[in-house]
Amino acid sequence: MGIAVKLQAFEGPLDLLLHLIEKNKVSIYDIPIAEITDQYMAYLHEMKKQDLGVMSEFLLMAATLLDIKSRMLLPKEGNEEGEEEDPRQELVEQLLQYKMYKYMSYELRDRQVDGEKLFYKGATIPDEVKKYEEPVDLDTLLDGLTLTKLNDIFQDILKRQADKTDPIRSKFGKIEKEEVTLPEKLEYVYEYAKVHHRFSFRDLLKKQASKVQIIVTFLAVLELCKAHRLRLAGTEEDCTITSTQGEQGDHLEVTADSFEF
């Protein structure tokens, strides 16, 4: 009467090989093929009553091990560079790759277990705190910049825009009413600040195509400064605008009404 033996389950032939290597405490780079092959075949003998679909992978590896074992008994062959080829090299590379993936799966499993122990609580900010807006200190906001200096830059750009207009040709043809909305300019200046981060107020106004565009852009800059989206710093010739989007977040809510000129 035979004794029933419960075999350890392995995920595949590489898993079994890795187990035998670790069990025998041998280097994966210098596998004793003869000894490992004998132990592998002994395990297969115990598995003979298992499902054939499962056994096929193990039998394929057994054939590979026997092939390597036979090649190890023959004189070693050299490659094109004259170096001796190790018949175990390809198997070693497969084992190393499998070992790496196996340990990675353990790490992911541990993280999943740790993640199940974490609990997240939704935000419970009171409405009065959520709706609170910090008072605007114009002295701090303008950082020494006076409205007179801003106005000087604004008037200078308007004068340059007027100088570009041909006084004779401008009298011909029908002049269409130009519609410019403050929300559109708010979005334009906001996106411009997101790209350039730090830029000249004078250069921004110069990029506008008309007097109306300059005026609405000027208003948009003031609105964004009031909303803490931009910060101004003045010099004798110009003022520098710095974006604070990294500090305030990337979402812009535009509530200003439209203006027609």
Secondary structure, DSSP 4 states (H G I P E B T S, - for coil): -PPP-PPPP-SSHHHHHHHHHHHHT--TTS--HHHHHHHHHHHHHHTTTS-HHHHHHHHHHHHHHHHHHHHHHSPPPB-TTSPBPPTTHHHHHHHHHHHHHHHHHHHHHHHHHHHTT---------HHHHT--PPP-HHHHHTT--HHHHHHHHHHHHHHHHHTS-TTGGGSS--PPPP--HHHHHHHHHHHHHHHSEEEHHHHHHT-SSHHHHHHHHHHHHHHHHTTSEEEEE-SS-EEEEE-HHHH-S-----PPP---
